Amino acid sequence: MPYKIAVASSDGTNVDLHFGAADSFLIYDVSDEGTFSLAEKRDYNPADDAEESCTEKAAGCADKGCAGSGGGCSHGTELSAKVLLIADCRCVVCEKIGFHVTKQLEKKAVAAFDVDCTVQEALEKITKYFHSVDNHVSLARR
């Protein structure tokens, strides 16, 4: 089954951006045969993640028992716009992805991979991995 992979890269050659630092993602289409090609570049707009005003947030938190302490209470239920931007992808590949973002991605069934390599190498390894998983092939080395 075809799927998409999102990659955080500043130059299109290396996976060199943390998820939080990425202002765009390269989206690769992967075919049934495991070949991949660049499909598009998706830009992240920080305005999409704009939070409520402090007064609105305090009022909402008071209802939840947080009393608007200003500690960034979000109750862990909101998905960031950046996560929603790549929610149709099977996975995202970044230099580093934090725990909370990984949990948000899991809610959308998007796998997260922290890697230190080129885009080409990451795509080759991940497509091989998903091919093995999809076809019930052992990942053990023989």
Contacts in CASP RR format, 6 or more apart in sequence:
PFRMAT RR
TARGET T0000
AUTHOR 0000-0000-0000
METHOD contacts of the structure
MODEL  1
MPYKIAVASSDGTNVDLHFGAADSFLIYDVSDEGTFSLAEKRDYNPADDA
EESCTEKAAGCADKGCAGSGGGCSHGTELSAKVLLIADCRCVVCEKIGFH
VTKQLEKKAVAAFDVDCTVQEALEKITKYFHSVDNHVSLARR
1 32 0 8 1.000
1 134 0 8 1.000
2 29 0 8 1.000
2 30 0 8 1.000
2 31 0 8 1.000
2 32 0 8 1.000
3 29 0 8 1.000
3 30 0 8 1.000
3 89 0 8 1.000
3 90 0 8 1.000
3 130 0 8 1.000
4 27 0 8 1.000
4 28 0 8 1.000
4 29 0 8 1.000
4 30 0 8 1.000
4 39 0 8 1.000
4 88 0 8 1.000
4 89 0 8 1.000
4 90 0 8 1.000
5 27 0 8 1.000
5 28 0 8 1.000
5 30 0 8 1.000
5 36 0 8 1.000
5 89 0 8 1.000
5 90 0 8 1.000
5 91 0 8 1.000
5 92 0 8 1.000
5 93 0 8 1.000
5 123 0 8 1.000
5 126 0 8 1.000
5 127 0 8 1.000
6 25 0 8 1.000
6 26 0 8 1.000
6 27 0 8 1.000
6 28 0 8 1.000
6 42 0 8 1.000
6 86 0 8 1.000
6 89 0 8 1.000
6 91 0 8 1.000
6 92 0 8 1.000
6 93 0 8 1.000
6 110 0 8 1.000
7 15 0 8 1.000
7 25 0 8 1.000
7 26 0 8 1.000
7 27 0 8 1.000
7 28 0 8 1.000
7 92 0 8 1.000
7 93 0 8 1.000
7 94 0 8 1.000
7 119 0 8 1.000
7 122 0 8 1.000
7 123 0 8 1.000
8 15 0 8 1.000
8 16 0 8 1.000
8 17 0 8 1.000
8 18 0 8 1.000
8 19 0 8 1.000
8 21 0 8 1.000
8 22 0 8 1.000
8 25 0 8 1.000
8 92 0 8 1.000
8 93 0 8 1.000
8 94 0 8 1.000
8 95 0 8 1.000
9 15 0 8 1.000
9 16 0 8 1.000
9 17 0 8 1.000
9 26 0 8 1.000
9 119 0 8 1.000
10 16 0 8 1.000
10 17 0 8 1.000
12 26 0 8 1.000
12 119 0 8 1.000
13 118 0 8 1.000
13 119 0 8 1.000
13 120 0 8 1.000
14 117 0 8 1.000
14 118 0 8 1.000
14 119 0 8 1.000
15 93 0 8 1.000
15 94 0 8 1.000
15 95 0 8 1.000
15 115 0 8 1.000
15 116 0 8 1.000
15 117 0 8 1.000
15 118 0 8 1.000
15 119 0 8 1.000
15 122 0 8 1.000
16 95 0 8 1.000
17 94 0 8 1.000
17 95 0 8 1.000
18 94 0 8 1.000
18 95 0 8 1.000
18 96 0 8 1.000
18 97 0 8 1.000
19 82 0 8 1.000
19 92 0 8 1.000
19 94 0 8 1.000
19 96 0 8 1.000
19 97 0 8 1.000
19 98 0 8 1.000
19 101 0 8 1.000
19 112 0 8 1.000
20 82 0 8 1.000
20 101 0 8 1.000
22 44 0 8 1.000
22 82 0 8 1.000
22 94 0 8 1.000
23 43 0 8 1.000
23 44 0 8 1.000
24 41 0 8 1.000
24 42 0 8 1.000
24 43 0 8 1.000
24 44 0 8 1.000
25 41 0 8 1.000
25 42 0 8 1.000
25 44 0 8 1.000
25 85 0 8 1.000
25 86 0 8 1.000
25 92 0 8 1.000
26 38 0 8 1.000
26 40 0 8 1.000
26 41 0 8 1.000
26 119 0 8 1.000
27 38 0 8 1.000
27 39 0 8 1.000
27 40 0 8 1.000
27 41 0 8 1.000
27 42 0 8 1.000
27 86 0 8 1.000
27 89 0 8 1.000
28 36 0 8 1.000
28 37 0 8 1.000
28 38 0 8 1.000
28 39 0 8 1.000
28 123 0 8 1.000
29 36 0 8 1.000
29 37 0 8 1.000
29 39 0 8 1.000
30 36 0 8 1.000
30 90 0 8 1.000
30 123 0 8 1.000
30 127 0 8 1.000
30 130 0 8 1.000
34 127 0 8 1.000
34 131 0 8 1.000
36 123 0 8 1.000
36 127 0 8 1.000
42 85 0 8 1.000
42 86 0 8 1.000
44 81 0 8 1.000
44 82 0 8 1.000
44 85 0 8 1.000
45 81 0 8 1.000
48 81 0 8 1.000
48 85 0 8 1.000
49 80 0 8 1.000
49 81 0 8 1.000
49 82 0 8 1.000
51 57 0 8 1.000
54 70 0 8 1.000
57 68 0 8 1.000
57 70 0 8 1.000
57 72 0 8 1.000
57 73 0 8 1.000
58 67 0 8 1.000
58 68 0 8 1.000
58 70 0 8 1.000
60 66 0 8 1.000
60 68 0 8 1.000
61 67 0 8 1.000
61 68 0 8 1.000
61 69 0 8 1.000
61 70 0 8 1.000
61 73 0 8 1.000
62 68 0 8 1.000
64 73 0 8 1.000
64 75 0 8 1.000
66 73 0 8 1.000
66 75 0 8 1.000
79 87 0 8 1.000
79 104 0 8 1.000
79 107 0 8 1.000
79 108 0 8 1.000
80 101 0 8 1.000
80 104 0 8 1.000
82 101 0 8 1.000
83 101 0 8 1.000
83 104 0 8 1.000
83 105 0 8 1.000
83 108 0 8 1.000
83 110 0 8 1.000
84 108 0 8 1.000
86 92 0 8 1.000
86 110 0 8 1.000
87 108 0 8 1.000
87 110 0 8 1.000
89 110 0 8 1.000
90 110 0 8 1.000
90 111 0 8 1.000
90 130 0 8 1.000
91 110 0 8 1.000
91 111 0 8 1.000
91 112 0 8 1.000
91 113 0 8 1.000
91 126 0 8 1.000
91 130 0 8 1.000
92 105 0 8 1.000
92 110 0 8 1.000
92 111 0 8 1.000
92 112 0 8 1.000
92 113 0 8 1.000
93 113 0 8 1.000
93 115 0 8 1.000
93 119 0 8 1.000
93 122 0 8 1.000
93 123 0 8 1.000
93 126 0 8 1.000
94 112 0 8 1.000
94 113 0 8 1.000
94 114 0 8 1.000
94 115 0 8 1.000
95 114 0 8 1.000
95 115 0 8 1.000
95 116 0 8 1.000
96 114 0 8 1.000
97 105 0 8 1.000
97 112 0 8 1.000
97 113 0 8 1.000
97 114 0 8 1.000
101 112 0 8 1.000
102 112 0 8 1.000
105 111 0 8 1.000
105 112 0 8 1.000
106 112 0 8 1.000
113 122 0 8 1.000
113 126 0 8 1.000
115 122 0 8 1.000
117 125 0 8 1.000
129 139 0 8 1.000
131 137 0 8 1.000
132 138 0 8 1.000
132 139 0 8 1.000
END
